[in-house]
Amino acid sequence: MPQISGQKRTKEIAIRVSEDELAELKKRQQGTTMAGWMRDLGLGVTPMKPADPELVRALGRIGSNLNQVTKHVNIDKSIDESVLEQIKAIRATINALLDNHLRGEP
């Protein structure tokens, strides 16, 4: 989280936890520092999920398909029904991938 109004962080908070609690906290922090994660959690910042490499690859393939459709439209200077259907299919695929990612599904 960005610092509030540019203030320097000079105050420190210490907490004690058990071994099991520490293990659980480390499992939940997901790719950030413990201090940053706990600060964000305490300040109500919604954590971002780490990027799913398979989702990134799938979106890259979709982007490539969309570029091909765009090139076709730019060359022909017209859009026929098949191109519109391809765009609708691409949009539906993107929405499905994002919905699955947000639900934690593959």
MOPAC internal coordinates of N, CA, C and O (Angstrom, degrees):
PM7 1SCF
backbone

  N    0.0000 0     0.00 0     0.00 0    0    0    0
  C    1.4574 1     0.00 0     0.00 0    1    0    0
  C    1.5155 1   108.63 1     0.00 0    2    1    0
  O    1.2310 1   120.07 1   -42.39 1    3    2    1
  N    1.3117 1   117.46 1   137.61 1    3    2    1
  C    1.4602 1   119.54 1   176.14 1    5    3    2
  C    1.5219 1   110.50 1   -64.03 1    6    5    3
  O    1.2310 1   121.19 1   -29.73 1    7    6    5
  N    1.3073 1   115.33 1   150.27 1    7    6    5
  C    1.4543 1   119.30 1   178.95 1    9    7    6
  C    1.5217 1   110.01 1   -66.58 1   10    9    7
  O    1.2310 1   121.06 1   -37.65 1   11   10    9
  N    1.3200 1   115.58 1   142.35 1   11   10    9
  C    1.4580 1   121.50 1   179.32 1   13   11   10
  C    1.5201 1   108.79 1   -71.06 1   14   13   11
  O    1.2310 1   120.55 1   -56.21 1   15   14   13
  N    1.3096 1   116.56 1   123.79 1   15   14   13
  C    1.4729 1   125.66 1   179.17 1   17   15   14
  C    1.5277 1   113.59 1    44.28 1   18   17   15
  O    1.2310 1   120.65 1  -142.38 1   19   18   17
  N    1.3300 1   116.36 1    37.62 1   19   18   17
  C    1.4562 1   120.99 1   173.12 1   21   19   18
  C    1.5166 1   115.27 1    68.63 1   22   21   19
  O    1.2310 1   119.78 1  -169.37 1   23   22   21
  N    1.3129 1   118.02 1    10.63 1   23   22   21
  C    1.4576 1   120.11 1  -178.71 1   25   23   22
  C    1.5284 1   110.20 1   -68.06 1   26   25   23
  O    1.2310 1   121.00 1   -37.51 1   27   26   25
  N    1.3123 1   115.69 1   142.49 1   27   26   25
  C    1.4516 1   121.23 1   176.72 1   29   27   26
  C    1.5307 1   108.50 1   -76.63 1   30   29   27
  O    1.2310 1   120.89 1   -40.54 1   31   30   29
  N    1.2987 1   115.89 1   139.46 1   31   30   29
  C    1.4705 1   120.31 1   179.37 1   33   31   30
  C    1.5291 1   108.59 1   -84.53 1   34   33   31
  O    1.2310 1   121.07 1   -73.55 1   35   34   33
  N    1.3201 1   115.56 1   106.45 1   35   34   33
  C    1.4623 1   120.22 1  -176.86 1   37   35   34
  C    1.5227 1   112.64 1  -116.70 1   38   37   35
  O    1.2310 1   119.87 1   168.09 1   39   38   37
  N    1.3164 1   117.86 1   -11.91 1   39   38   37
  C    1.4602 1   121.45 1  -176.69 1   41   39   38
  C    1.5232 1   109.89 1   -95.55 1   42   41   39
  O    1.2310 1   121.11 1   -34.97 1   43   42   41
  N    1.3185 1   115.48 1   145.03 1   43   42   41
  C    1.4562 1   121.32 1  -177.71 1   45   43   42
  C    1.5210 1   109.48 1  -122.20 1   46   45   43
  O    1.2310 1   120.92 1   -38.92 1   47   46   45
  N    1.3290 1   115.84 1   141.08 1   47   46   45
  C    1.4612 1   121.98 1   176.64 1   49   47   46
  C    1.5223 1   107.10 1  -121.63 1   50   49   47
  O    1.2310 1   120.27 1   -47.74 1   51   50   49
  N    1.3264 1   117.08 1   132.26 1   51   50   49
  C    1.4665 1   121.56 1   177.60 1   53   51   50
  C    1.5220 1   108.88 1  -118.26 1   54   53   51
  O    1.2310 1   120.82 1   -39.83 1   55   54   53
  N    1.3241 1   116.04 1   140.17 1   55   54   53
  C    1.4689 1   120.35 1   176.00 1   57   55   54
  C    1.5248 1   108.49 1  -132.51 1   58   57   55
  O    1.2310 1   121.18 1   -23.51 1   59   58   57
  N    1.3046 1   115.34 1   156.49 1   59   58   57
  C    1.4650 1   120.81 1   176.56 1   61   59   58
  C    1.5254 1   108.22 1  -110.99 1   62   61   59
  O    1.2310 1   121.44 1   -42.56 1   63   62   61
  N    1.3218 1   114.86 1   137.44 1   63   62   61
  C    1.4613 1   121.21 1   178.15 1   65   63   62
  C    1.5231 1   108.63 1  -137.53 1   66   65   63
  O    1.2310 1   120.97 1   -19.52 1   67   66   65
  N    1.3282 1   115.75 1   160.48 1   67   66   65
  C    1.4640 1   120.39 1   176.32 1   69   67   66
  C    1.5331 1   109.17 1   -80.09 1   70   69   67
  O    1.2310 1   120.55 1    -9.56 1   71   70   69
  N    1.3291 1   116.55 1   170.44 1   71   70   69
  C    1.4721 1   120.82 1   177.19 1   73   71   70
  C    1.5258 1   110.72 1   -58.58 1   74   73   71
  O    1.2310 1   120.58 1   136.17 1   75   74   73
  N    1.3418 1   116.49 1   -43.83 1   75   74   73
  C    1.4687 1   120.43 1  -179.72 1   77   75   74
  C    1.5253 1   111.28 1   -64.83 1   78   77   75
  O    1.2310 1   120.67 1   138.65 1   79   78   77
  N    1.3321 1   116.33 1   -41.35 1   79   78   77
  C    1.4652 1   119.77 1   178.49 1   81   79   78
  C    1.5289 1   110.93 1   -64.05 1   82   81   79
  O    1.2310 1   120.66 1   138.40 1   83   82   81
  N    1.3366 1   116.34 1   -41.60 1   83   82   81
  C    1.4617 1   120.14 1   179.07 1   85   83   82
  C    1.5289 1   110.63 1   -62.32 1   86   85   83
  O    1.2310 1   120.70 1   137.16 1   87   86   85
  N    1.3285 1   116.26 1   -42.84 1   87   86   85
  C    1.4672 1   119.89 1   178.63 1   89   87   86
  C    1.5255 1   110.64 1   -61.13 1   90   89   87
  O    1.2310 1   120.39 1   137.87 1   91   90   89
  N    1.3208 1   116.87 1   -42.13 1   91   90   89
  C    1.4703 1   120.76 1   179.32 1   93   91   90
  C    1.5293 1   111.03 1   -66.51 1   94   93   91
  O    1.2310 1   120.13 1   138.10 1   95   94   93
  N    1.3212 1   117.36 1   -41.90 1   95   94   93
  C    1.4659 1   120.63 1   178.11 1   97   95   94
  C    1.5284 1   110.95 1   -62.47 1   98   97   95
  O    1.2310 1   120.12 1   137.36 1   99   98   97
  N    1.3295 1   117.37 1   -42.64 1   99   98   97
  C    1.4680 1   120.71 1   179.09 1  101   99   98
  C    1.5270 1   110.97 1   -63.79 1  102  101   99
  O    1.2310 1   120.95 1   143.51 1  103  102  101
  N    1.3296 1   115.78 1   -36.49 1  103  102  101
  C    1.4664 1   119.93 1   179.06 1  105  103  102
  C    1.5252 1   110.88 1   -65.93 1  106  105  103
  O    1.2310 1   120.30 1   144.00 1  107  106  105
  N    1.3170 1   117.03 1   -36.00 1  107  106  105
  C    1.4674 1   121.66 1  -176.40 1  109  107  106
  C    1.5236 1   114.16 1   -83.63 1  110  109  107
  O    1.2310 1   119.28 1   159.61 1  111  110  109
  N    1.3231 1   118.97 1   -20.39 1  111  110  109
  C    1.4678 1   120.24 1  -173.18 1  113  111  110
  C    1.5230 1   113.27 1   -68.66 1  114  113  111
  O    1.2310 1   118.86 1   156.64 1  115  114  113
  N    1.3026 1   119.78 1   -23.36 1  115  114  113
  C    1.4663 1   125.36 1   171.14 1  117  115  114
  C    1.5233 1   115.77 1    45.80 1  118  117  115
  O    1.2310 1   120.37 1  -104.73 1  119  118  117
  N    1.3055 1   116.89 1    75.27 1  119  118  117
  C    1.4548 1   120.94 1   167.56 1  121  119  118
  C    1.5127 1   117.58 1    76.99 1  122  121  119
  O    1.2310 1   119.23 1  -164.58 1  123  122  121
  N    1.3016 1   119.08 1    15.42 1  123  122  121
  C    1.4593 1   121.18 1   176.16 1  125  123  122
  C    1.5269 1   107.81 1  -129.12 1  126  125  123
  O    1.2310 1   120.14 1    -5.40 1  127  126  125
  N    1.3079 1   117.34 1   174.60 1  127  126  125
  C    1.4607 1   118.96 1   177.13 1  129  127  126
  C    1.5232 1   108.88 1   -74.26 1  130  129  127
  O    1.2310 1   121.19 1   -26.56 1  131  130  129
  N    1.3138 1   115.33 1   153.44 1  131  130  129
  C    1.4657 1   119.72 1   178.77 1  133  131  130
  C    1.5245 1   109.90 1   -60.86 1  134  133  131
  O    1.2310 1   120.14 1   136.23 1  135  134  133
  N    1.3284 1   117.34 1   -43.77 1  135  134  133
  C    1.4686 1   120.67 1  -178.71 1  137  135  134
  C    1.5230 1   110.99 1   -62.98 1  138  137  135
  O    1.2310 1   120.50 1   133.52 1  139  138  137
  N    1.3226 1   116.65 1   -46.48 1  139  138  137
  C    1.4671 1   120.25 1   179.89 1  141  139  138
  C    1.5137 1   111.96 1   -63.15 1  142  141  139
  O    1.2310 1   120.80 1   137.47 1  143  142  141
  N    1.3336 1   116.08 1   -42.53 1  143  142  141
  C    1.4609 1   120.54 1  -179.99 1  145  143  142
  C    1.5295 1   110.77 1   -63.81 1  146  145  143
  O    1.2310 1   120.25 1   133.34 1  147  146  145
  N    1.3419 1   117.12 1   -46.66 1  147  146  145
  C    1.4653 1   120.32 1  -178.52 1  149  147  146
  C    1.5327 1   111.02 1   -66.97 1  150  149  147
  O    1.2310 1   120.22 1   142.59 1  151  150  149
  N    1.3306 1   117.19 1   -37.41 1  151  150  149
  C    1.4636 1   120.54 1   177.50 1  153  151  150
  C    1.5327 1   109.69 1   -62.89 1  154  153  151
  O    1.2310 1   120.49 1   131.94 1  155  154  153
  N    1.3379 1   116.66 1   -48.06 1  155  154  153
  C    1.4646 1   120.47 1   179.13 1  157  155  154
  C    1.5232 1   111.12 1   -61.09 1  158  157  155
  O    1.2310 1   120.58 1   137.17 1  159  158  157
  N    1.3227 1   116.50 1   -42.83 1  159  158  157
  C    1.4617 1   120.91 1   179.50 1  161  159  158
  C    1.5242 1   110.56 1   -61.89 1  162  161  159
  O    1.2310 1   120.48 1   134.54 1  163  162  161
  N    1.3267 1   116.68 1   -45.46 1  163  162  161
  C    1.4565 1   120.96 1  -179.81 1  165  163  162
  C    1.5174 1   113.93 1   -67.13 1  166  165  163
  O    1.2310 1   120.57 1   149.78 1  167  166  165
  N    1.3404 1   116.52 1   -30.22 1  167  166  165
  C    1.4645 1   120.58 1  -179.26 1  169  167  166
  C    1.5288 1   112.59 1   -93.16 1  170  169  167
  O    1.2310 1   120.74 1  -175.68 1  171  170  169
  N    1.3269 1   116.20 1     4.32 1  171  170  169
  C    1.4634 1   119.84 1   175.10 1  173  171  170
  C    1.5177 1   115.36 1    78.50 1  174  173  171
  O    1.2310 1   120.33 1  -158.91 1  175  174  173
  N    1.3325 1   116.97 1    21.09 1  175  174  173
  C    1.4636 1   120.16 1   178.16 1  177  175  174
  C    1.5243 1   108.40 1   -78.14 1  178  177  175
  O    1.2310 1   120.29 1   -50.70 1  179  178  177
  N    1.3217 1   117.05 1   129.30 1  179  178  177
  C    1.4570 1   120.89 1   178.45 1  181  179  178
  C    1.5231 1   108.67 1   -74.65 1  182  181  179
  O    1.2310 1   120.35 1   -59.62 1  183  182  181
  N    1.3440 1   116.94 1   120.38 1  183  182  181
  C    1.4643 1   118.55 1  -178.10 1  185  183  182
  C    1.5238 1   111.53 1   -71.37 1  186  185  183
  O    1.2310 1   120.88 1   -35.87 1  187  186  185
  N    1.3182 1   115.92 1   144.13 1  187  186  185
  C    1.4578 1   120.74 1   175.41 1  189  187  186
  C    1.5212 1   108.25 1   -86.72 1  190  189  187
  O    1.2310 1   121.04 1   -41.86 1  191  190  189
  N    1.3257 1   115.61 1   138.14 1  191  190  189
  C    1.4539 1   119.42 1   175.84 1  193  191  190
  C    1.5241 1   108.45 1   -72.47 1  194  193  191
  O    1.2310 1   120.66 1   -35.26 1  195  194  193
  N    1.3384 1   116.35 1   144.74 1  195  194  193
  C    1.4588 1   117.74 1   176.11 1  197  195  194
  C    1.5321 1   110.36 1   -63.10 1  198  197  195
  O    1.2310 1   120.62 1   -31.17 1  199  198  197
  N    1.3096 1   116.41 1   148.83 1  199  198  197
  C    1.4651 1   120.51 1  -179.91 1  201  199  198
  C    1.5237 1   109.86 1   -64.75 1  202  201  199
  O    1.2310 1   120.88 1   -45.01 1  203  202  201
  N    1.3138 1   115.92 1   134.99 1  203  202  201
  C    1.4568 1   122.67 1   176.99 1  205  203  202
  C    1.5284 1   107.62 1   -87.35 1  206  205  203
  O    1.2310 1   119.80 1   -62.87 1  207  206  205
  N    1.3439 1   117.99 1   117.13 1  207  206  205
  C    1.4686 1   119.85 1  -176.64 1  209  207  206
  C    1.5301 1   113.13 1   -56.47 1  210  209  207
  O    1.2310 1   119.70 1   141.96 1  211  210  209
  N    1.3223 1   118.18 1   -38.04 1  211  210  209
  C    1.4684 1   120.63 1   179.30 1  213  211  210
  C    1.5247 1   110.64 1   -66.40 1  214  213  211
  O    1.2310 1   120.35 1   141.29 1  215  214  213
  N    1.3247 1   116.94 1   -38.71 1  215  214  213
  C    1.4647 1   120.59 1   177.52 1  217  215  214
  C    1.5289 1   110.29 1   -64.72 1  218  217  215
  O    1.2310 1   120.62 1   138.75 1  219  218  217
  N    1.3196 1   116.41 1   -41.25 1  219  218  217
  C    1.4650 1   120.33 1   178.95 1  221  219  218
  C    1.5250 1   110.31 1   -62.19 1  222  221  219
  O    1.2310 1   120.28 1   137.04 1  223  222  221
  N    1.3481 1   117.06 1   -42.96 1  223  222  221
  C    1.4695 1   120.39 1   178.15 1  225  223  222
  C    1.5231 1   111.04 1   -63.76 1  226  225  223
  O    1.2310 1   120.60 1   136.56 1  227  226  225
  N    1.3433 1   116.46 1   -43.44 1  227  226  225
  C    1.4694 1   120.20 1   179.98 1  229  227  226
  C    1.5247 1   110.79 1   -62.45 1  230  229  227
  O    1.2310 1   120.41 1   137.26 1  231  230  229
  N    1.3188 1   116.82 1   -42.74 1  231  230  229
  C    1.4637 1   119.48 1   178.25 1  233  231  230
  C    1.5299 1   111.29 1   -65.73 1  234  233  231
  O    1.2310 1   120.17 1   147.51 1  235  234  233
  N    1.3259 1   117.28 1   -32.49 1  235  234  233
  C    1.4609 1   120.71 1   175.88 1  237  235  234
  C    1.5214 1   111.59 1   -64.48 1  238  237  235
  O    1.2310 1   120.67 1   138.32 1  239  238  237
  N    1.3432 1   116.32 1   -41.68 1  239  238  237
  C    1.4685 1   120.08 1   177.73 1  241  239  238
  C    1.5222 1   110.49 1   -64.81 1  242  241  239
  O    1.2310 1   120.98 1   138.74 1  243  242  241
  N    1.3204 1   115.74 1   -41.26 1  243  242  241
  C    1.4641 1   119.87 1   179.12 1  245  243  242
  C    1.5251 1   110.05 1   -64.33 1  246  245  243
  O    1.2310 1   120.65 1   137.88 1  247  246  245
  N    1.3219 1   116.36 1   -42.12 1  247  246  245
  C    1.4622 1   119.94 1   178.16 1  249  247  246
  C    1.5203 1   111.64 1   -60.57 1  250  249  247
  O    1.2310 1   120.74 1   141.29 1  251  250  249
  N    1.3234 1   116.20 1   -38.71 1  251  250  249
  C    1.4630 1   120.44 1   177.55 1  253  251  250
  C    1.5260 1   110.55 1   -63.22 1  254  253  251
  O    1.2310 1   120.57 1   135.94 1  255  254  253
  N    1.3338 1   116.51 1   -44.06 1  255  254  253
  C    1.4717 1   120.16 1   177.43 1  257  255  254
  C    1.5228 1   110.88 1   -61.74 1  258  257  255
  O    1.2310 1   120.72 1   138.25 1  259  258  257
  N    1.3044 1   116.23 1   -41.75 1  259  258  257
  C    1.4643 1   120.04 1  -179.90 1  261  259  258
  C    1.5328 1   110.93 1   -64.59 1  262  261  259
  O    1.2310 1   120.58 1   142.40 1  263  262  261
  N    1.3293 1   116.49 1   -37.60 1  263  262  261
  C    1.4668 1   119.72 1   176.48 1  265  263  262
  C    1.5259 1   111.28 1   -62.91 1  266  265  263
  O    1.2310 1   120.42 1   141.87 1  267  266  265
  N    1.3282 1   116.81 1   -38.13 1  267  266  265
  C    1.4650 1   120.11 1   178.16 1  269  267  266
  C    1.5253 1   110.83 1   -64.81 1  270  269  267
  O    1.2310 1   120.72 1   138.14 1  271  270  269
  N    1.3292 1   116.23 1   -41.86 1  271  270  269
  C    1.4648 1   120.32 1   178.14 1  273  271  270
  C    1.5290 1   109.65 1   -63.36 1  274  273  271
  O    1.2310 1   120.42 1   136.07 1  275  274  273
  N    1.3233 1   116.80 1   -43.93 1  275  274  273
  C    1.4669 1   121.37 1   179.83 1  277  275  274
  C    1.5286 1   111.10 1   -61.62 1  278  277  275
  O    1.2310 1   120.76 1   137.93 1  279  278  277
  N    1.3257 1   116.16 1   -42.07 1  279  278  277
  C    1.4686 1   120.11 1   178.46 1  281  279  278
  C    1.5294 1   110.04 1   -60.81 1  282  281  279
  O    1.2310 1   120.56 1   136.35 1  283  282  281
  N    1.3243 1   116.53 1   -43.65 1  283  282  281
  C    1.4644 1   121.36 1   179.13 1  285  283  282
  C    1.5311 1   110.64 1   -59.70 1  286  285  283
  O    1.2310 1   120.64 1   134.55 1  287  286  285
  N    1.3172 1   116.37 1   -45.45 1  287  286  285
  C    1.4679 1   120.80 1  -179.77 1  289  287  286
  C    1.5280 1   110.23 1   -64.01 1  290  289  287
  O    1.2310 1   120.23 1   137.86 1  291  290  289
  N    1.3259 1   117.16 1   -42.14 1  291  290  289
  C    1.4660 1   120.47 1  -179.46 1  293  291  290
  C    1.5292 1   112.32 1   -65.67 1  294  293  291
  O    1.2310 1   120.23 1   145.37 1  295  294  293
  N    1.3198 1   117.17 1   -34.63 1  295  294  293
  C    1.4663 1   120.65 1   179.44 1  297  295  294
  C    1.5263 1   110.47 1   -72.71 1  298  297  295
  O    1.2310 1   120.57 1   132.80 1  299  298  297
  N    1.3278 1   116.51 1   -47.20 1  299  298  297
  C    1.4714 1   121.11 1  -176.21 1  301  299  298
  C    1.5220 1   113.38 1   -82.92 1  302  301  299
  O    1.2310 1   120.17 1   162.37 1  303  302  301
  N    1.3246 1   117.27 1   -17.63 1  303  302  301
  C    1.4696 1   122.64 1  -178.39 1  305  303  302
  C    1.5301 1   112.62 1    57.95 1  306  305  303
  O    1.2310 1   121.10 1  -155.61 1  307  306  305
  N    1.3178 1   115.50 1    24.39 1  307  306  305
  C    1.4676 1   119.34 1   176.49 1  309  307  306
  C    1.5245 1   108.33 1  -149.59 1  310  309  307
  O    1.2310 1   121.35 1   -19.49 1  311  310  309
  N    1.3068 1   115.01 1   160.51 1  311  310  309
  C    1.4588 1   120.54 1   178.29 1  313  311  310
  C    1.5199 1   107.61 1  -123.03 1  314  313  311
  O    1.2310 1   120.87 1   -61.49 1  315  314  313
  N    1.3277 1   115.94 1   118.51 1  315  314  313
  C    1.4600 1   117.68 1   176.07 1  317  315  314
  C    1.5277 1   109.27 1   -97.78 1  318  317  315
  O    1.2310 1   121.15 1    -3.88 1  319  318  317
  N    1.2937 1   115.41 1   176.12 1  319  318  317
  C    1.4707 1   121.33 1  -174.38 1  321  319  318
  C    1.5311 1   111.96 1   -60.31 1  322  321  319
  O    1.2310 1   119.69 1   142.99 1  323  322  321
  N    1.3284 1   118.20 1   -37.01 1  323  322  321
  C    1.4700 1   120.28 1  -178.55 1  325  323  322
  C    1.5307 1   111.18 1   -65.16 1  326  325  323
  O    1.2310 1   120.34 1   143.68 1  327  326  325
  N    1.3204 1   116.95 1   -36.32 1  327  326  325
  C    1.4660 1   120.64 1   178.18 1  329  327  326
  C    1.5241 1   109.95 1   -66.98 1  330  329  327
  O    1.2310 1   120.54 1   136.94 1  331  330  329
  N    1.3203 1   116.57 1   -43.06 1  331  330  329
  C    1.4659 1   119.91 1   177.46 1  333  331  330
  C    1.5235 1   110.97 1   -61.41 1  334  333  331
  O    1.2310 1   120.13 1   140.61 1  335  334  333
  N    1.3236 1   117.35 1   -39.39 1  335  334  333
  C    1.4660 1   121.01 1   178.27 1  337  335  334
  C    1.5266 1   110.81 1   -65.09 1  338  337  335
  O    1.2310 1   120.20 1   140.97 1  339  338  337
  N    1.3288 1   117.23 1   -39.03 1  339  338  337
  C    1.4650 1   120.61 1   177.19 1  341  339  338
  C    1.5257 1   110.89 1   -63.48 1  342  341  339
  O    1.2310 1   120.62 1   137.44 1  343  342  341
  N    1.3121 1   116.43 1   -42.56 1  343  342  341
  C    1.4690 1   120.39 1   178.93 1  345  343  342
  C    1.5276 1   110.33 1   -63.64 1  346  345  343
  O    1.2310 1   120.01 1   137.62 1  347  346  345
  N    1.3347 1   117.59 1   -42.38 1  347  346  345
  C    1.4683 1   121.10 1   177.67 1  349  347  346
  C    1.5224 1   110.77 1   -62.00 1  350  349  347
  O    1.2310 1   120.36 1   139.17 1  351  350  349
  N    1.3358 1   116.91 1   -40.83 1  351  350  349
  C    1.4662 1   120.66 1   179.43 1  353  351  350
  C    1.5248 1   110.94 1   -65.42 1  354  353  351
  O    1.2310 1   120.62 1   138.91 1  355  354  353
  N    1.3196 1   116.41 1   -41.09 1  355  354  353
  C    1.4674 1   120.61 1   178.35 1  357  355  354
  C    1.5249 1   110.20 1   -62.93 1  358  357  355
  O    1.2310 1   120.53 1   135.07 1  359  358  357
  N    1.3126 1   116.59 1   -44.93 1  359  358  357
  C    1.4663 1   120.51 1   179.65 1  361  359  358
  C    1.5299 1   110.85 1   -62.36 1  362  361  359
  O    1.2310 1   120.09 1   138.01 1  363  362  361
  N    1.3306 1   117.44 1   -41.99 1  363  362  361
  C    1.4679 1   121.07 1   179.08 1  365  363  362
  C    1.5256 1   110.78 1   -63.79 1  366  365  363
  O    1.2310 1   120.28 1   140.40 1  367  366  365
  N    1.3292 1   117.08 1   -39.60 1  367  366  365
  C    1.4627 1   120.69 1   178.88 1  369  367  366
  C    1.5237 1   110.98 1   -65.17 1  370  369  367
  O    1.2310 1   120.42 1   135.90 1  371  370  369
  N    1.3173 1   116.80 1   -44.10 1  371  370  369
  C    1.4707 1   120.69 1   178.09 1  373  371  370
  C    1.5262 1   110.25 1   -60.41 1  374  373  371
  O    1.2310 1   120.31 1   133.58 1  375  374  373
  N    1.3232 1   117.01 1   -46.42 1  375  374  373
  C    1.4697 1   120.52 1  -179.85 1  377  375  374
  C    1.5197 1   111.32 1   -61.75 1  378  377  375
  O    1.2310 1   120.05 1   138.60 1  379  378  377
  N    1.3382 1   117.51 1   -41.40 1  379  378  377
  C    1.4659 1   120.80 1   179.44 1  381  379  378
  C    1.5264 1   110.90 1   -64.97 1  382  381  379
  O    1.2310 1   120.21 1   136.43 1  383  382  381
  N    1.3335 1   117.21 1   -43.57 1  383  382  381
  C    1.4652 1   120.57 1   178.51 1  385  383  382
  C    1.5231 1   111.44 1   -61.07 1  386  385  383
  O    1.2310 1   120.67 1   135.12 1  387  386  385
  N    1.3150 1   116.32 1   -44.88 1  387  386  385
  C    1.4644 1   119.75 1  -179.49 1  389  387  386
  C    1.5251 1   111.65 1   -67.62 1  390  389  387
  O    1.2310 1   119.88 1   139.02 1  391  390  389
  N    1.3287 1   117.83 1   -40.98 1  391  390  389
  C    1.4650 1   120.82 1   177.59 1  393  391  390
  C    1.5242 1   110.56 1   -60.71 1  394  393  391
  O    1.2310 1   120.39 1   133.89 1  395  394  393
  N    1.3317 1   116.85 1   -46.11 1  395  394  393
  C    1.4606 1   120.70 1   178.99 1  397  395  394
  C    1.5227 1   111.05 1   -61.83 1  398  397  395
  O    1.2310 1   120.26 1   138.28 1  399  398  397
  N    1.3224 1   117.12 1   -41.72 1  399  398  397
  C    1.4668 1   120.87 1   179.84 1  401  399  398
  C    1.5258 1   110.72 1   -63.16 1  402  401  399
  O    1.2310 1   120.46 1   136.21 1  403  402  401
  N    1.3253 1   116.72 1   -43.79 1  403  402  401
  C    1.4630 1   120.13 1  -178.83 1  405  403  402
  C    1.5253 1   111.74 1   -67.07 1  406  405  403
  O    1.2310 1   120.13 1   150.85 1  407  406  405
  N    1.3333 1   117.36 1   -29.15 1  407  406  405
  C    1.4669 1   121.20 1   177.02 1  409  407  406
  C    1.5205 1   111.92 1   -85.16 1  410  409  407
  O    1.2310 1   120.58 1   175.34 1  411  410  409
  N    1.3305 1   116.51 1    -4.66 1  411  410  409
  C    1.4590 1   120.31 1   179.88 1  413  411  410
  C    1.5076 1   113.66 1    81.41 1  414  413  411
  O    1.2310 1   120.01 1  -162.10 1  415  414  413
  N    1.3235 1   117.59 1    17.90 1  415  414  413
  C    1.4608 1   121.85 1   179.87 1  417  415  414
  C    1.5208 1   109.29 1   -97.25 1  418  417  415
  O    1.2310 1   120.57 1   -25.56 1  419  418  417
  N    1.3476 1   116.51 1   154.44 1  419  418  417
  C    1.4771 1   119.15 1   178.39 1  421  419  418
  C    1.5096 1   112.22 1   -71.30 1  422  421  419
  O    1.2310 1   120.10 1   180.00 1  423  422  421

